[in-house]
Amino acid sequence: MTEKLEIYQCKICGNIVQVLLCGEGELVCCGQNMQKMTPNSTENVTTEYHIPIYKTDEDGNRFIQVGKEKHPMTEEHHIDFIERISNDKTCLSLKFLSKDEEPIMKLTNKDLKSEKALEYCNLHGLWEGCNNVE
């Protein structure tokens, strides 16, 4: 059985789906069960960073940046999307990125909430970072 906001991938064609409302059935694509994606949250960094980080610039603007150092955005290696999800799973925002954009999601909601951010790298999969605000 699926859970709200889980992400699944087809290992044959690469389709990625997110559960919005739970049902009893199995998620199937290309004739086989889709696999639940588990986000990475720790990395052994050499030259590339993947964990989404919550930041505030000198003007007080908040944003999520993929990586302590910005992740590369090339045709061969890029971030497809950034998503933020409240810890109670009642709110989410999703931004799809083009390969010529910076791997950043601006945050317009002024309410600070405990939440997590997910990002998907076309080569290295799903990654998670947290914003723990009291």
NUTIDO-627983 format. One record per atom (N, C-alpha, C): atom name; x, z negated, y negated. Coordinates in Angstrom, 1 decimal. Atoms other than C-alpha are relative to their C-alpha. Example, Ala and Ser with C-alpha at 12.3 -4.5 7.8 and 13.67 -1.06 7.14 Angstrom:
REM residues 2
atom N, x 0.9, z 0.0, y 1.2
atom CA, x 12.3, z -7.8, y 4.5
atom C, x 0.9, z 0.0, y -1.2
atom N, x -0.9, z 0.0, y 1.1
atom CA, x 13.7, z -7.1, y 1.1
atom C, x -0.8, z -0.8, y -1.1
This chain:
REM residues 134
atom N, x 0.8, z 0.0, y 1.2
atom CA, x 0.0, z 0.0, y 0.0
atom C, x 0.9, z 0.0, y -1.3
atom N, x -0.8, z -0.1, y 1.2
atom CA, x 1.3, z 0.8, y -3.5
atom C, x -0.4, z -1.1, y -0.9
atom N, x 0.2, z 1.0, y 1.1
atom CA, x 1.6, z -1.5, y -6.5
atom C, x 0.0, z 0.8, y -1.3
atom N, x 0.1, z -0.6, y 1.3
atom CA, x 0.8, z -0.7, y -10.1
atom C, x 1.4, z 0.2, y -0.6
atom N, x -1.2, z -0.5, y 0.8
atom CA, x 3.6, z 1.2, y -12.0
atom C, x 1.2, z 0.2, y 0.9
atom N, x -1.1, z -0.4, y -0.9
atom CA, x 5.8, z 1.7, y -8.9
atom C, x 0.2, z 1.5, y -0.2
atom N, x -0.4, z -1.4, y 0.2
atom CA, x 7.7, z 5.0, y -9.0
atom C, x 0.4, z 0.5, y 1.4
atom N, x -0.3, z -0.6, y -1.3
atom CA, x 7.9, z 7.3, y -5.9
atom C, x 0.6, z 1.4, y -0.2
atom N, x -0.6, z -1.4, y 0.0
atom CA, x 10.0, z 10.5, y -5.2
atom C, x -0.2, z 0.7, y 1.3
atom N, x 0.0, z -0.8, y -1.2
atom CA, x 9.6, z 13.3, y -2.8
atom C, x 1.5, z 0.5, y 0.2
atom N, x -1.4, z -0.3, y -0.3
atom CA, x 13.0, z 13.8, y -1.1
atom C, x 0.2, z 1.5, y 0.4
atom N, x -0.1, z -1.4, y -0.2
atom CA, x 12.2, z 17.5, y -0.4
atom C, x 0.0, z 0.8, y -1.3
atom N, x 0.1, z -0.8, y 1.2
atom CA, x 11.1, z 18.9, y -3.7
atom C, x 0.4, z -0.7, y -1.3
atom N, x -0.5, z 0.8, y 1.1
atom CA, x 12.1, z 16.1, y -6.1
atom C, x -1.2, z -0.5, y -0.9
atom N, x 1.1, z 0.5, y 0.8
atom CA, x 8.6, z 15.4, y -7.5
atom C, x 0.1, z -1.5, y -0.1
atom N, x 0.0, z 1.5, y 0.3
atom CA, x 8.4, z 11.9, y -9.1
atom C, x -1.4, z -0.3, y -0.5
atom N, x 1.3, z 0.4, y 0.4
atom CA, x 5.1, z 10.1, y -9.5
atom C, x 0.0, z -1.5, y -0.2
atom N, x 0.1, z 1.4, y 0.3
atom CA, x 4.1, z 6.7, y -10.9
atom C, x -1.4, z -0.4, y 0.3
atom N, x 1.3, z 0.5, y -0.4
atom CA, x 1.2, z 4.7, y -9.6
atom C, x -0.7, z -0.7, y -1.2
atom N, x 0.8, z 0.5, y 1.1
atom CA, x -1.4, z 4.0, y -12.3
atom C, x -1.1, z -1.0, y 0.5
atom N, x 1.0, z 0.8, y -0.7
atom CA, x -4.2, z 2.6, y -10.1
atom C, x 0.3, z 0.0, y 1.5
atom N, x -0.4, z 0.1, y -1.4
atom CA, x -3.5, z 1.3, y -6.6
atom C, x -1.2, z 0.4, y 0.9
atom N, x 1.0, z -0.4, y -1.0
atom CA, x -5.3, z 2.7, y -3.6
atom C, x 0.6, z -0.4, y 1.4
atom N, x -0.4, z 0.4, y -1.4
atom CA, x -5.1, z 2.2, y 0.2
atom C, x 0.9, z 1.0, y 0.7
atom N, x -0.7, z -1.0, y -0.7
atom CA, x -3.5, z 5.5, y 1.1
atom C, x 1.5, z 0.1, y -0.2
atom N, x -1.4, z -0.3, y 0.2
atom CA, x 0.0, z 6.8, y 1.4
atom C, x 0.2, z 1.1, y -1.0
atom N, x -0.3, z -1.0, y 0.9
atom CA, x 1.6, z 8.9, y -1.2
atom C, x 0.8, z 1.1, y 0.8
atom N, x -0.6, z -1.1, y -0.9
atom CA, x 2.5, z 12.3, y 0.5
atom C, x 0.3, z 1.2, y -0.9
atom N, x -0.4, z -1.2, y 0.6
atom CA, x 4.3, z 15.3, y -0.8
atom C, x 0.8, z 0.9, y 1.0
atom N, x -0.8, z -0.9, y -0.9
atom CA, x 5.7, z 18.4, y 1.1
atom C, x -0.2, z -0.5, y 1.4
atom N, x 0.3, z 0.4, y -1.3
atom CA, x 4.1, z 17.0, y 4.2
atom C, x 0.6, z -1.3, y 0.5
atom N, x -0.6, z 1.2, y -0.5
atom CA, x 5.9, z 13.7, y 4.3
atom C, x -0.2, z -1.1, y -1.1
atom N, x 0.2, z 1.1, y 1.0
atom CA, x 5.6, z 10.2, y 2.7
atom C, x 1.0, z 0.0, y -1.0
atom N, x -0.9, z 0.1, y 1.1
atom CA, x 7.1, z 9.8, y -0.7
atom C, x 0.8, z -1.3, y 0.1
atom N, x -0.8, z 1.2, y -0.1
atom CA, x 9.9, z 7.2, y -1.0
atom C, x -0.1, z -0.8, y -1.3
atom N, x 0.1, z 0.8, y 1.2
atom CA, x 9.5, z 4.3, y -3.4
atom C, x 1.5, z -0.1, y -0.6
atom N, x -1.3, z 0.0, y 0.7
atom CA, x 12.3, z 4.3, y -6.0
atom C, x 0.3, z -1.5, y -0.4
atom N, x -0.4, z 1.3, y 0.5
atom CA, x 14.1, z 1.0, y -6.6
atom C, x 1.1, z 0.2, y -1.1
atom N, x -1.0, z -0.2, y 1.1
atom CA, x 15.9, z 0.9, y -10.0
atom C, x 1.3, z -0.8, y 0.2
atom N, x -1.2, z 0.7, y 0.1
atom CA, x 19.5, z 0.0, y -10.2
atom C, x 0.1, z -0.8, y -1.2
atom N, x -0.1, z 0.9, y 1.2
atom CA, x 20.3, z -2.9, y -12.5
atom C, x 1.4, z -0.5, y -0.3
atom N, x -1.4, z 0.4, y 0.2
atom CA, x 24.1, z -3.4, y -12.1
atom C, x 0.8, z 1.3, y 0.2
atom N, x -0.8, z -1.2, y -0.1
atom CA, x 26.8, z -0.8, y -12.5
atom C, x 1.5, z -0.3, y 0.0
atom N, x -1.5, z 0.1, y 0.1
atom CA, x 30.5, z -0.5, y -11.9
atom C, x 0.5, z 1.2, y -0.8
atom N, x -0.2, z -1.0, y 1.0
atom CA, x 31.4, z 1.4, y -15.0
atom C, x 1.5, z 0.5, y 0.0
atom N, x -1.3, z -0.6, y 0.3
atom CA, x 34.3, z 3.8, y -15.3
atom C, x -0.1, z 0.8, y -1.3
atom N, x 0.1, z -0.8, y 1.2
atom CA, x 33.2, z 6.4, y -17.8
atom C, x -1.5, z 0.3, y -0.4
atom N, x 1.5, z -0.3, y 0.3
atom CA, x 29.3, z 6.6, y -17.6
atom C, x -0.8, z -1.3, y 0.1
atom N, x 0.9, z 1.1, y 0.1
atom CA, x 26.7, z 4.0, y -18.5
atom C, x -1.4, z 0.4, y 0.2
atom N, x 1.4, z -0.4, y -0.3
atom CA, x 23.1, z 4.0, y -17.2
atom C, x -1.0, z -1.1, y -0.3
atom N, x 1.0, z 1.0, y 0.2
atom CA, x 21.5, z 0.7, y -17.9
atom C, x -0.6, z 0.1, y -1.4
atom N, x 0.7, z 0.0, y 1.3
atom CA, x 18.9, z 0.8, y -20.7
atom C, x 0.3, z -1.3, y -0.8
atom N, x -0.3, z 1.2, y 0.8
atom CA, x 19.9, z -1.6, y -23.5
atom C, x -0.9, z 0.0, y -1.3
atom N, x 0.8, z 0.2, y 1.2
atom CA, x 17.7, z -3.0, y -26.3
atom C, x 0.9, z -0.2, y -1.1
atom N, x -0.9, z 0.1, y 1.2
atom CA, x 19.4, z -2.6, y -29.7
atom C, x -0.8, z -0.1, y -1.3
atom N, x 0.5, z 0.0, y 1.4
atom CA, x 18.7, z -3.2, y -33.4
atom C, x 1.1, z 0.5, y -0.9
atom N, x -1.0, z -0.6, y 0.9
atom CA, x 20.5, z -1.1, y -36.0
atom C, x 0.1, z -0.9, y -1.3
atom N, x -0.2, z 0.8, y 1.2
atom CA, x 21.7, z -2.4, y -39.4
atom C, x -1.2, z -0.1, y -1.0
atom N, x 1.2, z 0.0, y 0.8
atom CA, x 18.3, z -1.5, y -41.0
atom C, x -1.1, z -0.8, y 0.7
atom N, x 1.0, z 0.7, y -0.7
atom CA, x 16.4, z -3.6, y -38.5
atom C, x -0.9, z 0.8, y 1.0
atom N, x 0.7, z -0.9, y -0.9
atom CA, x 15.1, z -0.6, y -36.5
atom C, x 0.4, z -0.3, y 1.5
atom N, x -0.2, z 0.3, y -1.4
atom CA, x 14.7, z -1.4, y -32.8
atom C, x -0.1, z 1.3, y 0.9
atom N, x 0.0, z -1.2, y -0.9
atom CA, x 15.4, z 1.1, y -30.0
atom C, x 0.6, z -0.4, y 1.3
atom N, x -0.7, z 0.1, y -1.3
atom CA, x 16.4, z 1.4, y -26.4
atom C, x 1.0, z 1.2, y 0.1
atom N, x -1.1, z -1.0, y -0.2
atom CA, x 19.7, z 3.2, y -25.7
atom C, x 0.4, z 0.0, y 1.4
atom N, x -0.5, z 0.0, y -1.4
atom CA, x 20.7, z 4.4, y -22.3
atom C, x 1.5, z -0.1, y 0.0
atom N, x -1.4, z 0.3, y -0.1
atom CA, x 24.1, z 2.8, y -21.7
atom C, x 0.5, z -0.7, y -1.2
atom N, x -0.7, z 0.6, y 1.1
atom CA, x 26.3, z 0.6, y -23.7
atom C, x 0.7, z 1.0, y -0.9
atom N, x -0.5, z -1.2, y 0.7
atom CA, x 28.1, z 3.8, y -24.6
atom C, x -1.1, z 1.1, y 0.4
atom N, x 1.0, z -0.9, y -0.3
atom CA, x 25.5, z 6.6, y -24.9
atom C, x 0.3, z 0.9, y 1.2
atom N, x -0.1, z -0.9, y -1.1
atom CA, x 24.9, z 8.5, y -21.7
atom C, x 0.1, z 1.4, y -0.4
atom N, x -0.1, z -1.5, y 0.4
atom CA, x 25.9, z 12.2, y -21.7
atom C, x -1.3, z 0.7, y 0.2
atom N, x 1.2, z -0.8, y 0.0
atom CA, x 23.2, z 14.7, y -22.3
atom C, x 0.4, z 1.5, y 0.1
atom N, x -0.4, z -1.3, y -0.3
atom CA, x 24.2, z 18.0, y -20.7
atom C, x -0.9, z 0.7, y 1.0
atom N, x 0.8, z -0.7, y -1.0
atom CA, x 22.5, z 20.7, y -18.6
atom C, x 0.2, z -0.6, y 1.4
atom N, x -0.4, z 0.5, y -1.4
atom CA, x 24.3, z 19.3, y -15.5
atom C, x -0.3, z -1.5, y 0.2
atom N, x 0.1, z 1.4, y -0.2
atom CA, x 23.9, z 15.6, y -16.2
atom C, x -0.7, z -0.6, y -1.3
atom N, x 0.8, z 0.4, y 1.1
atom CA, x 21.2, z 14.1, y -18.4
atom C, x -1.0, z -1.1, y 0.4
atom N, x 1.1, z 0.9, y -0.2
atom CA, x 18.4, z 11.5, y -18.8
atom C, x -1.3, z 0.8, y -0.2
atom N, x 1.2, z -0.7, y 0.1
atom CA, x 15.0, z 12.9, y -18.1
atom C, x -1.1, z -0.8, y -0.8
atom N, x 1.0, z 0.8, y 0.7
atom CA, x 12.9, z 10.0, y -19.4
atom C, x 0.5, z -1.5, y -0.2
atom N, x -0.1, z 1.5, y 0.2
atom CA, x 12.9, z 6.4, y -20.8
atom C, x -1.4, z -0.5, y -0.1
atom N, x 1.3, z 0.6, y 0.0
atom CA, x 10.0, z 4.1, y -20.2
atom C, x 0.2, z -1.5, y -0.2
atom N, x 0.1, z 1.4, y 0.1
atom CA, x 9.2, z 0.6, y -21.3
atom C, x -1.3, z -0.6, y 0.5
atom N, x 1.1, z 0.6, y -0.7
atom CA, x 6.9, z -1.7, y -19.4
atom C, x 0.0, z -1.5, y -0.3
atom N, x 0.1, z 1.4, y 0.3
atom CA, x 5.6, z -5.1, y -20.5
atom C, x 0.1, z -0.8, y 1.4
atom N, x -0.1, z 0.7, y -1.2
atom CA, x 6.3, z -7.8, y -17.9
atom C, x -1.3, z -0.3, y 0.7
atom N, x 1.3, z 0.2, y -0.6
atom CA, x 2.6, z -8.4, y -17.4
atom C, x -0.6, z 1.4, y 0.4
atom N, x 0.5, z -1.3, y -0.4
atom CA, x 2.2, z -4.6, y -16.7
atom C, x -1.3, z 0.5, y -0.7
atom N, x 1.2, z -0.4, y 0.7
atom CA, x -0.5, z -4.2, y -19.3
atom C, x 0.3, z 1.1, y -1.1
atom N, x -0.4, z -1.0, y 1.0
atom CA, x 1.4, z -1.9, y -21.7
atom C, x 1.2, z 0.8, y 0.5
atom N, x -1.2, z -0.8, y -0.2
atom CA, x 3.8, z 1.0, y -21.3
atom C, x 0.1, z 1.1, y -1.0
atom N, x -0.2, z -1.2, y 0.8
atom CA, x 5.4, z 3.7, y -23.3
atom C, x 1.0, z 0.9, y 0.7
atom N, x -0.8, z -0.9, y -0.8
atom CA, x 7.1, z 6.8, y -21.9
atom C, x 0.5, z 1.1, y -1.0
atom N, x -0.5, z -1.0, y 0.8
atom CA, x 9.4, z 9.2, y -23.7
atom C, x 0.8, z 1.0, y 0.9
atom N, x -0.8, z -1.0, y -0.8
atom CA, x 10.6, z 12.5, y -22.0
atom C, x 1.0, z 0.5, y -1.0
atom N, x -1.1, z -0.4, y 0.8
atom CA, x 13.9, z 13.7, y -23.3
atom C, x 0.4, z 1.4, y 0.3
atom N, x -0.6, z -1.3, y -0.2
atom CA, x 15.3, z 17.2, y -23.8
atom C, x 1.5, z -0.2, y 0.1
atom N, x -1.4, z 0.1, y -0.3
atom CA, x 18.9, z 17.9, y -22.9
atom C, x 0.8, z 0.0, y -1.3
atom N, x -0.7, z 0.0, y 1.3
atom CA, x 19.8, z 18.2, y -26.6
atom C, x -0.3, z -1.2, y -0.9
atom N, x 0.3, z 1.2, y 0.7
atom CA, x 18.5, z 14.8, y -27.6
atom C, x 0.9, z -1.1, y 0.4
atom N, x -0.8, z 1.2, y -0.3
atom CA, x 20.3, z 11.5, y -27.8
atom C, x -0.9, z -0.8, y 1.0
atom N, x 0.8, z 0.8, y -1.0
atom CA, x 19.3, z 9.1, y -24.9
atom C, x -0.5, z -1.3, y -0.6
atom N, x 0.6, z 1.2, y 0.8
atom CA, x 17.3, z 6.8, y -27.2
atom C, x -1.5, z 0.1, y -0.1
atom N, x 1.5, z 0.1, y 0.2
atom CA, x 13.7, z 5.7, y -27.4
atom C, x -0.2, z -1.0, y -1.2
atom N, x 0.3, z 0.9, y 1.2
atom CA, x 12.7, z 4.3, y -30.9
atom C, x -1.2, z -0.9, y 0.4
atom N, x 1.1, z 1.0, y -0.2
atom CA, x 10.5, z 1.2, y -30.7
atom C, x -0.8, z -0.2, y -1.3
atom N, x 0.8, z 0.2, y 1.2
atom CA, x 7.7, z 1.2, y -33.2
atom C, x -0.9, z -1.2, y 0.0
atom N, x 0.8, z 1.2, y -0.1
atom CA, x 5.8, z -1.8, y -32.0
atom C, x 0.9, z -1.2, y -0.5
atom N, x -0.7, z 1.1, y 0.6
atom CA, x 6.9, z -4.8, y -34.1
atom C, x -0.1, z -1.3, y 0.8
atom N, x 0.1, z 1.2, y -0.9
atom CA, x 5.7, z -7.3, y -31.5
atom C, x 1.1, z 0.0, y 1.0
atom N, x -1.1, z 0.1, y -1.0
atom CA, x 8.7, z -8.5, y -29.5
atom C, x -0.7, z -0.6, y 1.2
atom N, x 0.6, z 0.5, y -1.2
atom CA, x 7.6, z -9.0, y -25.9
atom C, x 1.1, z 0.1, y 1.1
atom N, x -0.8, z -0.2, y -1.1
atom CA, x 9.4, z -9.6, y -22.7
atom C, x -0.4, z 1.2, y 0.8
atom N, x 0.3, z -1.2, y -0.7
atom CA, x 9.6, z -6.3, y -21.0
atom C, x 1.2, z 0.6, y 0.7
atom N, x -1.2, z -0.6, y -0.6
atom CA, x 11.8, z -4.0, y -19.0
atom C, x 0.0, z 1.5, y -0.5
atom N, x -0.1, z -1.4, y 0.3
atom CA, x 13.0, z -0.5, y -19.7
atom C, x 0.6, z 0.7, y 1.3
atom N, x -0.5, z -0.8, y -1.1
atom CA, x 13.5, z 2.2, y -17.0
atom C, x 0.5, z 1.3, y -0.6
atom N, x -0.4, z -1.4, y 0.3
atom CA, x 15.4, z 5.5, y -17.3
atom C, x 0.4, z 0.7, y 1.3
atom N, x -0.3, z -0.8, y -1.2
atom CA, x 15.9, z 8.3, y -14.9
atom C, x 1.1, z 1.0, y -0.3
atom N, x -1.2, z -0.9, y 0.2
atom CA, x 19.3, z 10.1, y -14.7
atom C, x -0.2, z 1.1, y 1.1
atom N, x 0.2, z -1.1, y -1.0
atom CA, x 19.1, z 13.5, y -12.9
atom C, x 1.0, z -0.1, y 1.1
atom N, x -1.0, z 0.1, y -1.1
atom CA, x 22.2, z 12.7, y -10.9
atom C, x 0.1, z -1.4, y 0.6
atom N, x -0.2, z 1.4, y -0.5
atom CA, x 22.2, z 8.9, y -10.5
atom C, x -1.2, z -0.8, y 0.1
atom N, x 1.3, z 0.7, y -0.3
atom CA, x 18.5, z 8.0, y -10.2
atom C, x -0.5, z -0.9, y -1.1
atom N, x 0.8, z 0.9, y 0.9
atom CA, x 16.4, z 5.2, y -11.7
atom C, x 0.9, z -1.2, y -0.3
atom N, x -0.8, z 1.2, y 0.5
atom CA, x 18.0, z 2.4, y -13.8
atom C, x -1.0, z -0.9, y -0.8
atom N, x 0.8, z 1.0, y 0.7
atom CA, x 16.5, z -0.8, y -15.3
atom C, x 0.8, z -0.9, y -0.9
atom N, x -0.5, z 1.1, y 0.9
atom CA, x 17.3, z -3.1, y -18.2
atom C, x -1.1, z -0.8, y -0.5
atom N, x 1.0, z 1.0, y 0.4
atom CA, x 15.5, z -6.1, y -19.6
atom C, x 0.1, z -0.4, y -1.4
atom N, x 0.0, z 0.7, y 1.3
atom CA, x 14.5, z -7.5, y -23.0
atom C, x -0.8, z -1.2, y 0.2
atom N, x 0.7, z 1.3, y -0.2
atom CA, x 13.7, z -11.1, y -22.5
atom C, x -0.1, z -0.8, y -1.3
atom N, x 0.4, z 0.7, y 1.3
atom CA, x 12.0, z -12.5, y -25.6
atom C, x -0.9, z -1.1, y 0.3
atom N, x 0.9, z 1.2, y -0.2
atom CA, x 10.4, z -15.9, y -25.6
atom C, x -1.2, z 0.1, y -0.9
